[in-house]
Amino acid sequence: MSAVVPAAGQGEAVPVAEGSAAQWSDRYSAALMNTFGAPRRVLVRGDGVYVWDADGRRYLDLLGGIAVNALGHAHPTLTAAISAQLGTLGHVSNFFATPTQVALAERLLALAEAPDGSRVFFTNSGTEANEAVVKMARRTGRPRILALEGSFHGRTMGALALTHKPAYREPFEPLPGGVEFLPFGDLAALEAAMADDVAALVLEVVQGEAGVRPLPAGYLARARELADTHGVLLVLDEVQTGIGRTGAWFAFQHPDLGAGVRPDVLTLAKGLGGGFPIGAVVAFGSRAAALLGPGQHGSTFGGNPVAAAAGLATVGVLERDDVLAHVRELGAGLAAALAAAGPMVREVRGTGLLLAVELTAPVAAHVADLALAAGFIVNPVTPSALRLAPPLVLTADQVAPFVAFLAALDPSADPALAPEPPLAPDAPKEPS
């Protein structure tokens, strides 16, 4: 069992992370639902871009809590802002407003260059932000919502209805209806589907869960034209790409991704709080902002002052330290280095510090295991691709050992890295 010590100034007992990783894993299995499978490691401490497990091993965090820890771990400005706000005013419910809530909403509207009449609704997560989008779409009175194959918009019922992957959807059907999935990047299919009975078109500028797939050039601009023609809400899910991840505040502002095509609704979360739970819906203009009125939606914790303070601190550090320029420079250099990192790499996709390393064989899970054993945290997002979404404060020197690790992978030395040989024409096949 863990030891306990008094919390500072309170005399209350809090757990200290004593015990081996194996002991903590056993306790995890006995106490938590098996929704995530066995934990890969039990992490007890973080500092900057590194984390440590319960056995004292250090790892370079190249996943950043899945694009969440924008400032890394235990950033002094972020922790000070959260502590100061919690020590002043922690929670008041949404019957009241707080200065931090108002200030963060104003900051997001300014960063998004939203027009007059735009408004913000705060949530606790990205899936909650996309739940609000489903309600906004319903409020138009139109029955259809369009999304793309390969999309991921969350796991709550409304957001799950927008998510394409059958393995996520099928155990919970029937889901809220009216959602149609279009082939990814297919303009002809989009043009055929768009009509005056469509409420919303929901897109990720870069599909993260599908393996870091940016929308094809010109797709978003044409989507904007069609949405204007038919009065459709163009919704951009930037839960993963927002708040500097691509080197722009939002991916739709990046010249190579969105080229400034402005949405009607923008959803955010992940990096916005730097590790503290927060999400947001930004409605552009008075039409979108008025879709949800008093009593039609809400959140007990959404926009609470501590989360808003975390958001303000995160945005403030990114701006103060010119982190977006750093993301653009490091991302370009890292992508080039990864692309040249040996025989296992087929290609590198992505922008800024949201990258996918496409391998030459469907061995991403094995490579991720090897990386973890070597002290690197990466995500096998598809069978053949590794996703990297590290803290935005990562440096070239810190990531260089991972590039060297990838370059040293040798299929001739590790048969598990080699692609399976094709079956001979007369070879028996496994029954389907």
Buried (B, 14 or more C-beta within 10 A) or exposed (E): EEEEEEEEEEEEEEEEBEBEBEBBBEBBEEEEEEEEEEBBBBBBBBEBBBBBBBEEBEBBBBBBBBBBBBBBBBBEBBBEBBEEBEEEBEEEEBEEEBEBBEBBBEBBBEBBEBEEEBBBBBBBBBBBBBBBBBBBBBBBEBEBBBBBBBBBBBBBBBBBBBBBBEEBBEEEEEBBEBBEBBEBBBBEBBEEBBEEEBBBBBBBBBBBBBBBBBBEEEBBBBBBBBBEEBEBBBBBBBBBBBBBBBBBBBBBBBEEBBBBBBBBBBBBBBBBBBBBBBBBBBBBBEEBBEBBEEEEBEBEBBBBBBBBBBBBBBBBBBBEBEBBEBBBEBBEEBBEBBBEBBEBBEEBBBBBBBBBBBBBBBBBEBBBBBBBEBBBBBBBBBEBBBBBBBBBBBEEEBBEEBBEBBBEBEBEEBEEBBEEEEEEEEEEEEEE
